[in-house]
Amino acid sequence: MNRYGCAKQWTSQLAIGAFTRAGSVVASSSGGGAVRRASQKPSKDKDRKIPLVKSEDGVCEVYSNFIDANWSLFDVRLRFGQIVPAPIGSDHPFDAEERAAITIAWPEAKILRDIMIDVVRRFEETNGEIKPLKLIGQTCLLATHY
């Protein structure tokens, strides 16, 4: 366990097939990965093909404002970090301190893409366009990593 209560490395793999998140999306890696829009009726937990259950050990929650990705033939690894001030004397003002990493299979990467497109679209419809952030002393550090 690290100082955040998470195992040093853990893997999350979404099961292939349909699953739901009440009021948000339905995604499937079989049949092309459909995304249900917010206007559609959310399904009940009992309607799930694979129920989402709480772990006896709890859930590791991590804050991140920096994402890095790499991949192989079989999966995608997302590394999540938090931007923190660099140590005094560094030649750069900020570091991205790694907080967590998640590895998912390619079919689930497409599901994640569809979920994120839907979530961002709905957020921007309500709150306006999300603009790139700029840190003092640097051009947009976050925009250079996607």
Secondary structure, 3 states (H helix, E strand, C coil): CCCCCCCCCCCCCCCCCCEEECCCEEECCCCCCCCCCCCCCCCCHHHCCCCCCCCCCCCCCCCCCEEEEEECCCEEEEEEEEEEECCCCCCCCEEEEEEEEEEEEHHHHHHHHHHHHHHHHHHHHHHCCCCCCCCCCCCCCHHHHC
